[in-house]
Amino acid sequence: MTWQVGGVNITRVAELGGAPFPSTFMFPEATPELVRRHAWLRPHFAHEDGRLFGSIHSFVIESGKRRIIVDTCVGNDKARSIRAWNLLQGPFLDDLALAGYPADSIDTVLCTHLHVDHVGWNTRLVEGKWVPTFPNARYLFGRKEWEHWSSEEALRHEDDVMGDSVRPIIDADLAELVDMNHALTPEVRLEPTPGHTPGHVSVRISSRGEEAVITGDLMHHPLQCAEPDLANNFDVDAATARRTRRDFLSRYANKPVLVLGTHFAPPTGGWIVDAEQAWRVELTPPGDACG
């Protein structure tokens, strides 16, 4: 699945997804009745019974000669408390190569934040040791995000995410700590979207008069367009996350900006529209401005 935004190419490479899951796994207040109320979610984003569809995937951005992978999913061989993610043995690296991006061709790894399902393929297990998966890449971590997750309180998390997926990158001297508005290329820059985590960022792409934005986890599901106040079970600061989400939706509604959801099930990309006093995702561009 690929999108062209001006001179920038964006490719989705999936690790997990397909089966519907209970809405309350992600949103404690999202009853099946609430999900079914929003008919536009079906069939792509919600099942008729009110369960949700989602995805865990990476995006690879080609900007000029740069190859940037945004978020690296769960990863193989990692002990995780969520059973479906525990000790995975999946073909993600093969799929990445089949899409045209062998691991050694990636020159930048960007993590929108440092949660377990966004850093997993930062490293891989080789002879009992976690080593960088992308040996020719610089890994970009948000400075504020790093400061939060390297605190003593964060390190008590039951999954050793920092130990198996972040610190090996620091130890290999491949990491760069960047500000929340960092520009990766003239066409690709970060956009601060805090709340889900303190240093969470989205990725803005602007090229030849066309624009897109990769959400990260400021929204986990298109349901949060219609219900922006829905808290996520994994938000660090739910109140800030709500404000950030509303600001984002207001900023991009009815604009020719392709929104690519980091956990949105296929078709993954769409445009935010403000209709009948509620936001939603449309799968076709609004008017002629988008193509």
Secondary structure in CASP SS format (residue, H / E / C, confidence):
PFRMAT SS
TARGET T0000
AUTHOR 0000-0000-0000
METHOD secondary structure of the structure
MODEL  1
M C 1.00
T E 1.00
W E 1.00
Q E 1.00
V E 1.00
G C 1.00
G C 1.00
V E 1.00
N E 1.00
I E 1.00
T E 1.00
R E 1.00
V E 1.00
A E 1.00
E E 1.00
L E 1.00
G E 1.00
G C 1.00
A C 1.00
P C 1.00
F E 1.00
P C 1.00
S H 1.00
T H 1.00
F H 1.00
M H 1.00
F C 1.00
P C 1.00
E C 1.00
A C 1.00
T C 1.00
P H 1.00
E H 1.00
L H 1.00
V H 1.00
R H 1.00
R C 1.00
H C 1.00
A H 1.00
W H 1.00
L H 1.00
R C 1.00
P C 1.00
H C 1.00
F C 1.00
A E 1.00
H C 1.00
E C 1.00
D C 1.00
G C 1.00
R C 1.00
L E 1.00
F C 1.00
G E 1.00
S E 1.00
I E 1.00
H E 1.00
S E 1.00
F E 1.00
V E 1.00
I E 1.00
E E 1.00
S E 1.00
G C 1.00
K C 1.00
R E 1.00
R E 1.00
I E 1.00
I E 1.00
V E 1.00
D C 1.00
T C 1.00
C C 1.00
V C 1.00
G C 1.00
N C 1.00
D C 1.00
K C 1.00
A C 1.00
R C 1.00
S C 1.00
I C 1.00
R H 1.00
A H 1.00
W H 1.00
N C 1.00
L C 1.00
L C 1.00
Q C 1.00
G C 1.00
P C 1.00
F H 1.00
L H 1.00
D H 1.00
D H 1.00
L H 1.00
A H 1.00
L H 1.00
A C 1.00
G C 1.00
Y C 1.00
P C 1.00
A H 1.00
D H 1.00
S H 1.00
I C 1.00
D C 1.00
T E 1.00
V E 1.00
L E 1.00
C C 1.00
T C 1.00
H C 1.00
L C 1.00
H C 1.00
V H 1.00
D H 1.00
H H 1.00
V C 1.00
G H 1.00
W H 1.00
N H 1.00
T E 1.00
R E 1.00
L E 1.00
V E 1.00
E C 1.00
G C 1.00
K E 1.00
W E 1.00
V E 1.00
P E 1.00
T C 1.00
F C 1.00
P C 1.00
N C 1.00
A C 1.00
R E 1.00
Y E 1.00
L E 1.00
F E 1.00
G E 1.00
R H 1.00
K H 1.00
E H 1.00
W H 1.00
E H 1.00
H H 1.00
W H 1.00
S C 1.00
S C 1.00
E H 1.00
E H 1.00
A H 1.00
L H 1.00
R C 1.00
H C 1.00
E C 1.00
D C 1.00
D C 1.00
V H 1.00
M H 1.00
G H 1.00
D H 1.00
S H 1.00
V H 1.00
R H 1.00
P H 1.00
I H 1.00
I H 1.00
D H 1.00
A C 1.00
D C 1.00
L C 1.00
A E 1.00
E E 1.00
L E 1.00
V E 1.00
D C 1.00
M C 1.00
N C 1.00
H C 1.00
A E 1.00
L E 1.00
T E 1.00
P C 1.00
E C 1.00
V E 1.00
R E 1.00
L E 1.00
E E 1.00
P E 1.00
T C 1.00
P C 1.00
G C 1.00
H C 1.00
T C 1.00
P C 1.00
G C 1.00
H C 1.00
V E 1.00
S E 1.00
V E 1.00
R E 1.00
I E 1.00
S E 1.00
S E 1.00
R C 1.00
G C 1.00
E E 1.00
E E 1.00
A E 1.00
V E 1.00
I E 1.00
T C 1.00
G H 1.00
D H 1.00
L H 1.00
M C 1.00
H C 1.00
H C 1.00
P C 1.00
L H 1.00
Q H 1.00
C H 1.00
A H 1.00
E C 1.00
P C 1.00
D C 1.00
L C 1.00
A C 1.00
N C 1.00
N C 1.00
F C 1.00
D C 1.00
V C 1.00
D C 1.00
A H 1.00
A H 1.00
T H 1.00
A H 1.00
R H 1.00
R H 1.00
T H 1.00
R H 1.00
R H 1.00
D H 1.00
F H 1.00
L H 1.00
S H 1.00
R H 1.00
Y H 1.00
A C 1.00
N C 1.00
K C 1.00
P C 1.00
V E 1.00
L E 1.00
V E 1.00
L E 1.00
G C 1.00
T C 1.00
H C 1.00
F E 1.00
A C 1.00
P C 1.00
P C 1.00
T C 1.00
G E 1.00
G E 1.00
W E 1.00
I E 1.00
V E 1.00
D E 1.00
A E 1.00
E C 1.00
Q C 1.00
A E 1.00
W E 1.00
R E 1.00
V E 1.00
E E 1.00
L C 1.00
T C 1.00
P C 1.00
P C 1.00
G C 1.00
D H 1.00
A H 1.00
C H 1.00
G C 1.00
END
